[in-house]
Amino acid sequence: MKKKLIFLLTILLLNIACEDNTDVDPPENLIDEATYIDLYVELHLFNALVEAVDSVINQDSLKFKLFEKYATKESDFRASHSYYQSQTQTQQVRLDTASARLSRTLEAINQTQSLTPNPLKRNNQASRLMN
C-alpha cells in the first residue's frame, strides 16, 4: 500500500514538473488550499481502500459522501486540482504536505496493526503449553 501511494505521488510530481502554466485563471468554484489538501489526502486514502478491499463496495456512494463532507463536488475538485497544478512551486509544497500526512496515517495504521493481538498466535502458544 505504501508503495502504491509513493508511486501515485511520483506520477503527480512528474506531471507537475512537465506543466508550468502560470497564466491559468482560477476556476469559478476554487477550493481553498487547506480544504484541497485535506480532500486530496482523503481521496488517496479512499483509492487505496478501494484497491485493498476485495468485497464489492459502492464506490460512487462513498466518493459522493467524501465530497459531501467537504461541501464540494468532484468537478470542482478537478478544476481546483488543475489550477493548483499550474502553480508548480506552490503545488510542490501542497503535495509535500499531503505526502507527510499520508505517511503519518500509514505509520498510525501500521502501529495499530502491530498492537492488535493475533488470535492465531495466541492459539498456537496455548497449544504448545498443553503439550
PyMOL CGO cylinders between C-alpha atoms (Angstrom):
from pymol import cmd
from pymol.cgo import CYLINDER

trace = [
    CYLINDER, 0.00, 0.00, 0.00, 2.85, 2.39, 0.85, 0.3, 1, 1, 1, 1, 1, 1,
    CYLINDER, 2.85, 2.39, 0.85, 4.49, 1.67, -2.50, 0.3, 1, 1, 1, 1, 1, 1,
    CYLINDER, 4.49, 1.67, -2.50, 1.25, 2.48, -4.31, 0.3, 1, 1, 1, 1, 1, 1,
    CYLINDER, 1.25, 2.48, -4.31, 0.92, 5.82, -2.52, 0.3, 1, 1, 1, 1, 1, 1,
    CYLINDER, 0.92, 5.82, -2.52, 4.52, 6.73, -3.29, 0.3, 1, 1, 1, 1, 1, 1,
    CYLINDER, 4.52, 6.73, -3.29, 4.02, 5.69, -6.92, 0.3, 1, 1, 1, 1, 1, 1,
    CYLINDER, 4.02, 5.69, -6.92, 0.90, 7.86, -7.24, 0.3, 1, 1, 1, 1, 1, 1,
    CYLINDER, 0.90, 7.86, -7.24, 2.65, 10.85, -5.71, 0.3, 1, 1, 1, 1, 1, 1,
    CYLINDER, 2.65, 10.85, -5.71, 5.64, 10.35, -8.01, 0.3, 1, 1, 1, 1, 1, 1,
    CYLINDER, 5.64, 10.35, -8.01, 3.37, 10.31, -11.06, 0.3, 1, 1, 1, 1, 1, 1,
    CYLINDER, 3.37, 10.31, -11.06, 1.70, 13.51, -9.87, 0.3, 1, 1, 1, 1, 1, 1,
    CYLINDER, 1.70, 13.51, -9.87, 5.06, 15.18, -9.28, 0.3, 1, 1, 1, 1, 1, 1,
    CYLINDER, 5.06, 15.18, -9.28, 6.25, 14.22, -12.76, 0.3, 1, 1, 1, 1, 1, 1,
    CYLINDER, 6.25, 14.22, -12.76, 3.02, 15.56, -14.18, 0.3, 1, 1, 1, 1, 1, 1,
    CYLINDER, 3.02, 15.56, -14.18, 3.53, 18.82, -12.33, 0.3, 1, 1, 1, 1, 1, 1,
    CYLINDER, 3.53, 18.82, -12.33, 7.14, 19.10, -13.47, 0.3, 1, 1, 1, 1, 1, 1,
    CYLINDER, 7.14, 19.10, -13.47, 6.04, 18.87, -17.09, 0.3, 1, 1, 1, 1, 1, 1,
    CYLINDER, 6.04, 18.87, -17.09, 3.42, 21.61, -16.71, 0.3, 1, 1, 1, 1, 1, 1,
    CYLINDER, 3.42, 21.61, -16.71, 4.18, 25.22, -15.98, 0.3, 1, 1, 1, 1, 1, 1,
    CYLINDER, 4.18, 25.22, -15.98, 1.11, 27.26, -16.88, 0.3, 1, 1, 1, 1, 1, 1,
    CYLINDER, 1.11, 27.26, -16.88, 1.26, 30.26, -14.61, 0.3, 1, 1, 1, 1, 1, 1,
    CYLINDER, 1.26, 30.26, -14.61, -1.28, 32.08, -16.81, 0.3, 1, 1, 1, 1, 1, 1,
    CYLINDER, -1.28, 32.08, -16.81, -4.14, 29.78, -15.80, 0.3, 1, 1, 1, 1, 1, 1,
    CYLINDER, -4.14, 29.78, -15.80, -7.12, 31.60, -14.28, 0.3, 1, 1, 1, 1, 1, 1,
    CYLINDER, -7.12, 31.60, -14.28, -8.61, 30.19, -11.10, 0.3, 1, 1, 1, 1, 1, 1,
    CYLINDER, -8.61, 30.19, -11.10, -11.85, 28.28, -11.62, 0.3, 1, 1, 1, 1, 1, 1,
    CYLINDER, -11.85, 28.28, -11.62, -15.13, 29.82, -10.51, 0.3, 1, 1, 1, 1, 1, 1,
    CYLINDER, -15.13, 29.82, -10.51, -15.55, 27.39, -7.60, 0.3, 1, 1, 1, 1, 1, 1,
    CYLINDER, -15.55, 27.39, -7.60, -11.91, 27.19, -6.49, 0.3, 1, 1, 1, 1, 1, 1,
    CYLINDER, -11.91, 27.19, -6.49, -11.50, 25.11, -3.34, 0.3, 1, 1, 1, 1, 1, 1,
    CYLINDER, -11.50, 25.11, -3.34, -9.32, 26.83, -0.73, 0.3, 1, 1, 1, 1, 1, 1,
    CYLINDER, -9.32, 26.83, -0.73, -5.84, 25.32, -0.30, 0.3, 1, 1, 1, 1, 1, 1,
    CYLINDER, -5.84, 25.32, -0.30, -6.40, 23.80, 3.16, 0.3, 1, 1, 1, 1, 1, 1,
    CYLINDER, -6.40, 23.80, 3.16, -9.59, 22.05, 2.06, 0.3, 1, 1, 1, 1, 1, 1,
    CYLINDER, -9.59, 22.05, 2.06, -7.92, 20.99, -1.20, 0.3, 1, 1, 1, 1, 1, 1,
    CYLINDER, -7.92, 20.99, -1.20, -5.05, 19.32, 0.69, 0.3, 1, 1, 1, 1, 1, 1,
    CYLINDER, -5.05, 19.32, 0.69, -7.44, 17.60, 3.13, 0.3, 1, 1, 1, 1, 1, 1,
    CYLINDER, -7.44, 17.60, 3.13, -9.60, 16.32, 0.30, 0.3, 1, 1, 1, 1, 1, 1,
    CYLINDER, -9.60, 16.32, 0.30, -6.55, 15.30, -1.74, 0.3, 1, 1, 1, 1, 1, 1,
    CYLINDER, -6.55, 15.30, -1.74, -5.26, 13.18, 1.17, 0.3, 1, 1, 1, 1, 1, 1,
    CYLINDER, -5.26, 13.18, 1.17, -8.66, 11.57, 1.77, 0.3, 1, 1, 1, 1, 1, 1,
    CYLINDER, -8.66, 11.57, 1.77, -9.06, 10.79, -1.93, 0.3, 1, 1, 1, 1, 1, 1,
    CYLINDER, -9.06, 10.79, -1.93, -5.71, 8.98, -1.90, 0.3, 1, 1, 1, 1, 1, 1,
    CYLINDER, -5.71, 8.98, -1.90, -6.76, 7.03, 1.19, 0.3, 1, 1, 1, 1, 1, 1,
    CYLINDER, -6.76, 7.03, 1.19, -10.10, 6.27, -0.47, 0.3, 1, 1, 1, 1, 1, 1,
    CYLINDER, -10.10, 6.27, -0.47, -8.37, 4.98, -3.61, 0.3, 1, 1, 1, 1, 1, 1,
    CYLINDER, -8.37, 4.98, -3.61, -6.03, 2.83, -1.50, 0.3, 1, 1, 1, 1, 1, 1,
    CYLINDER, -6.03, 2.83, -1.50, -9.05, 1.42, 0.36, 0.3, 1, 1, 1, 1, 1, 1,
    CYLINDER, -9.05, 1.42, 0.36, -10.85, 0.61, -2.88, 0.3, 1, 1, 1, 1, 1, 1,
    CYLINDER, -10.85, 0.61, -2.88, -7.76, -1.22, -4.18, 0.3, 1, 1, 1, 1, 1, 1,
    CYLINDER, -7.76, -1.22, -4.18, -7.23, -3.10, -0.91, 0.3, 1, 1, 1, 1, 1, 1,
    CYLINDER, -7.23, -3.10, -0.91, -10.79, -4.27, -0.29, 0.3, 1, 1, 1, 1, 1, 1,
    CYLINDER, -10.79, -4.27, -0.29, -11.79, -7.41, -2.15, 0.3, 1, 1, 1, 1, 1, 1,
    CYLINDER, -11.79, -7.41, -2.15, -15.50, -7.16, -1.47, 0.3, 1, 1, 1, 1, 1, 1,
    CYLINDER, -15.50, -7.16, -1.47, -17.81, -5.13, -3.64, 0.3, 1, 1, 1, 1, 1, 1,
    CYLINDER, -17.81, -5.13, -3.64, -18.48, -1.75, -2.12, 0.3, 1, 1, 1, 1, 1, 1,
    CYLINDER, -18.48, -1.75, -2.12, -20.48, 1.11, -3.52, 0.3, 1, 1, 1, 1, 1, 1,
    CYLINDER, -20.48, 1.11, -3.52, -17.55, 3.30, -4.55, 0.3, 1, 1, 1, 1, 1, 1,
    CYLINDER, -17.55, 3.30, -4.55, -19.69, 6.04, -6.09, 0.3, 1, 1, 1, 1, 1, 1,
    CYLINDER, -19.69, 6.04, -6.09, -21.74, 6.40, -2.93, 0.3, 1, 1, 1, 1, 1, 1,
    CYLINDER, -21.74, 6.40, -2.93, -18.63, 6.57, -0.73, 0.3, 1, 1, 1, 1, 1, 1,
    CYLINDER, -18.63, 6.57, -0.73, -16.95, 9.08, -3.01, 0.3, 1, 1, 1, 1, 1, 1,
    CYLINDER, -16.95, 9.08, -3.01, -20.12, 11.19, -3.05, 0.3, 1, 1, 1, 1, 1, 1,
    CYLINDER, -20.12, 11.19, -3.05, -20.13, 11.20, 0.78, 0.3, 1, 1, 1, 1, 1, 1,
    CYLINDER, -20.13, 11.20, 0.78, -16.47, 12.24, 0.79, 0.3, 1, 1, 1, 1, 1, 1,
    CYLINDER, -16.47, 12.24, 0.79, -17.15, 15.27, -1.42, 0.3, 1, 1, 1, 1, 1, 1,
    CYLINDER, -17.15, 15.27, -1.42, -20.31, 16.00, 0.58, 0.3, 1, 1, 1, 1, 1, 1,
    CYLINDER, -20.31, 16.00, 0.58, -18.16, 16.08, 3.75, 0.3, 1, 1, 1, 1, 1, 1,
    CYLINDER, -18.16, 16.08, 3.75, -16.16, 18.94, 2.21, 0.3, 1, 1, 1, 1, 1, 1,
    CYLINDER, -16.16, 18.94, 2.21, -19.27, 20.63, 0.77, 0.3, 1, 1, 1, 1, 1, 1,
    CYLINDER, -19.27, 20.63, 0.77, -17.93, 20.42, -2.78, 0.3, 1, 1, 1, 1, 1, 1,
    CYLINDER, -17.93, 20.42, -2.78, -18.30, 18.43, -5.98, 0.3, 1, 1, 1, 1, 1, 1,
    CYLINDER, -18.30, 18.43, -5.98, -15.84, 16.22, -7.80, 0.3, 1, 1, 1, 1, 1, 1,
    CYLINDER, -15.84, 16.22, -7.80, -15.89, 18.59, -10.78, 0.3, 1, 1, 1, 1, 1, 1,
    CYLINDER, -15.89, 18.59, -10.78, -14.90, 21.50, -8.50, 0.3, 1, 1, 1, 1, 1, 1,
    CYLINDER, -14.90, 21.50, -8.50, -12.07, 19.42, -7.05, 0.3, 1, 1, 1, 1, 1, 1,
    CYLINDER, -12.07, 19.42, -7.05, -10.82, 18.51, -10.53, 0.3, 1, 1, 1, 1, 1, 1,
    CYLINDER, -10.82, 18.51, -10.53, -10.94, 22.15, -11.65, 0.3, 1, 1, 1, 1, 1, 1,
    CYLINDER, -10.94, 22.15, -11.65, -9.15, 23.26, -8.48, 0.3, 1, 1, 1, 1, 1, 1,
    CYLINDER, -9.15, 23.26, -8.48, -6.59, 20.49, -8.89, 0.3, 1, 1, 1, 1, 1, 1,
    CYLINDER, -6.59, 20.49, -8.89, -5.82, 21.61, -12.46, 0.3, 1, 1, 1, 1, 1, 1,
    CYLINDER, -5.82, 21.61, -12.46, -5.45, 25.19, -11.30, 0.3, 1, 1, 1, 1, 1, 1,
    CYLINDER, -5.45, 25.19, -11.30, -3.18, 24.28, -8.37, 0.3, 1, 1, 1, 1, 1, 1,
    CYLINDER, -3.18, 24.28, -8.37, -1.08, 22.06, -10.63, 0.3, 1, 1, 1, 1, 1, 1,
    CYLINDER, -1.08, 22.06, -10.63, -0.38, 25.06, -12.85, 0.3, 1, 1, 1, 1, 1, 1,
    CYLINDER, -0.38, 25.06, -12.85, 1.42, 26.66, -9.88, 0.3, 1, 1, 1, 1, 1, 1,
    CYLINDER, 1.42, 26.66, -9.88, 4.42, 24.35, -9.94, 0.3, 1, 1, 1, 1, 1, 1,
    CYLINDER, 4.42, 24.35, -9.94, 6.37, 25.53, -6.89, 0.3, 1, 1, 1, 1, 1, 1,
    CYLINDER, 6.37, 25.53, -6.89, 3.45, 26.08, -4.52, 0.3, 1, 1, 1, 1, 1, 1,
    CYLINDER, 3.45, 26.08, -4.52, 1.86, 22.82, -5.66, 0.3, 1, 1, 1, 1, 1, 1,
    CYLINDER, 1.86, 22.82, -5.66, 5.06, 21.04, -4.66, 0.3, 1, 1, 1, 1, 1, 1,
    CYLINDER, 5.06, 21.04, -4.66, 4.60, 22.42, -1.14, 0.3, 1, 1, 1, 1, 1, 1,
    CYLINDER, 4.60, 22.42, -1.14, 0.97, 21.28, -1.09, 0.3, 1, 1, 1, 1, 1, 1,
    CYLINDER, 0.97, 21.28, -1.09, 1.94, 17.80, -2.29, 0.3, 1, 1, 1, 1, 1, 1,
    CYLINDER, 1.94, 17.80, -2.29, 4.74, 17.59, 0.30, 0.3, 1, 1, 1, 1, 1, 1,
    CYLINDER, 4.74, 17.59, 0.30, 2.17, 18.43, 2.97, 0.3, 1, 1, 1, 1, 1, 1,
    CYLINDER, 2.17, 18.43, 2.97, -0.21, 15.77, 1.63, 0.3, 1, 1, 1, 1, 1, 1,
    CYLINDER, -0.21, 15.77, 1.63, 2.59, 13.22, 1.40, 0.3, 1, 1, 1, 1, 1, 1,
    CYLINDER, 2.59, 13.22, 1.40, 3.62, 13.85, 5.00, 0.3, 1, 1, 1, 1, 1, 1,
    CYLINDER, 3.62, 13.85, 5.00, 0.02, 13.37, 6.16, 0.3, 1, 1, 1, 1, 1, 1,
    CYLINDER, 0.02, 13.37, 6.16, -0.29, 10.15, 4.17, 0.3, 1, 1, 1, 1, 1, 1,
    CYLINDER, -0.29, 10.15, 4.17, 2.95, 8.87, 5.70, 0.3, 1, 1, 1, 1, 1, 1,
    CYLINDER, 2.95, 8.87, 5.70, 1.76, 9.69, 9.22, 0.3, 1, 1, 1, 1, 1, 1,
    CYLINDER, 1.76, 9.69, 9.22, -1.54, 7.96, 8.52, 0.3, 1, 1, 1, 1, 1, 1,
    CYLINDER, -1.54, 7.96, 8.52, 0.24, 4.88, 7.21, 0.3, 1, 1, 1, 1, 1, 1,
    CYLINDER, 0.24, 4.88, 7.21, 2.52, 4.82, 10.26, 0.3, 1, 1, 1, 1, 1, 1,
    CYLINDER, 2.52, 4.82, 10.26, -0.51, 5.05, 12.57, 0.3, 1, 1, 1, 1, 1, 1,
    CYLINDER, -0.51, 5.05, 12.57, -2.23, 2.20, 10.72, 0.3, 1, 1, 1, 1, 1, 1,
    CYLINDER, -2.23, 2.20, 10.72, 0.89, 0.05, 10.91, 0.3, 1, 1, 1, 1, 1, 1,
    CYLINDER, 0.89, 0.05, 10.91, 1.33, 0.83, 14.60, 0.3, 1, 1, 1, 1, 1, 1,
    CYLINDER, 1.33, 0.83, 14.60, -2.30, -0.06, 15.31, 0.3, 1, 1, 1, 1, 1, 1,
    CYLINDER, -2.30, -0.06, 15.31, -1.92, -3.35, 13.46, 0.3, 1, 1, 1, 1, 1, 1,
    CYLINDER, -1.92, -3.35, 13.46, 1.21, -4.25, 15.42, 0.3, 1, 1, 1, 1, 1, 1,
    CYLINDER, 1.21, -4.25, 15.42, -0.63, -3.60, 18.71, 0.3, 1, 1, 1, 1, 1, 1,
    CYLINDER, -0.63, -3.60, 18.71, -3.60, -5.77, 17.75, 0.3, 1, 1, 1, 1, 1, 1,
    CYLINDER, -3.60, -5.77, 17.75, -3.27, -9.26, 19.24, 0.3, 1, 1, 1, 1, 1, 1,
    CYLINDER, -3.27, -9.26, 19.24, -3.05, -12.04, 16.70, 0.3, 1, 1, 1, 1, 1, 1,
    CYLINDER, -3.05, -12.04, 16.70, -5.60, -14.74, 17.69, 0.3, 1, 1, 1, 1, 1, 1,
    CYLINDER, -5.60, -14.74, 17.69, -3.76, -17.39, 15.66, 0.3, 1, 1, 1, 1, 1, 1,
    CYLINDER, -3.76, -17.39, 15.66, -0.54, -16.70, 17.52, 0.3, 1, 1, 1, 1, 1, 1,
    CYLINDER, -0.54, -16.70, 17.52, -2.33, -16.92, 20.87, 0.3, 1, 1, 1, 1, 1, 1,
    CYLINDER, -2.33, -16.92, 20.87, -3.94, -20.26, 19.93, 0.3, 1, 1, 1, 1, 1, 1,
    CYLINDER, -3.94, -20.26, 19.93, -0.59, -21.61, 18.82, 0.3, 1, 1, 1, 1, 1, 1,
    CYLINDER, -0.59, -21.61, 18.82, 1.04, -20.62, 22.12, 0.3, 1, 1, 1, 1, 1, 1,
    CYLINDER, 1.04, -20.62, 22.12, -1.77, -22.21, 24.12, 0.3, 1, 1, 1, 1, 1, 1,
    CYLINDER, -1.77, -22.21, 24.12, -1.46, -25.49, 22.22, 0.3, 1, 1, 1, 1, 1, 1,
    CYLINDER, -1.46, -25.49, 22.22, 2.29, -25.56, 22.94, 0.3, 1, 1, 1, 1, 1, 1,
    CYLINDER, 2.29, -25.56, 22.94, 1.63, -25.12, 26.65, 0.3, 1, 1, 1, 1, 1, 1,
    CYLINDER, 1.63, -25.12, 26.65, -0.84, -28.02, 26.63, 0.3, 1, 1, 1, 1, 1, 1,
    CYLINDER, -0.84, -28.02, 26.63, 1.66, -30.39, 25.00, 0.3, 1, 1, 1, 1, 1, 1,
]
cmd.load_cgo(trace, "trace")
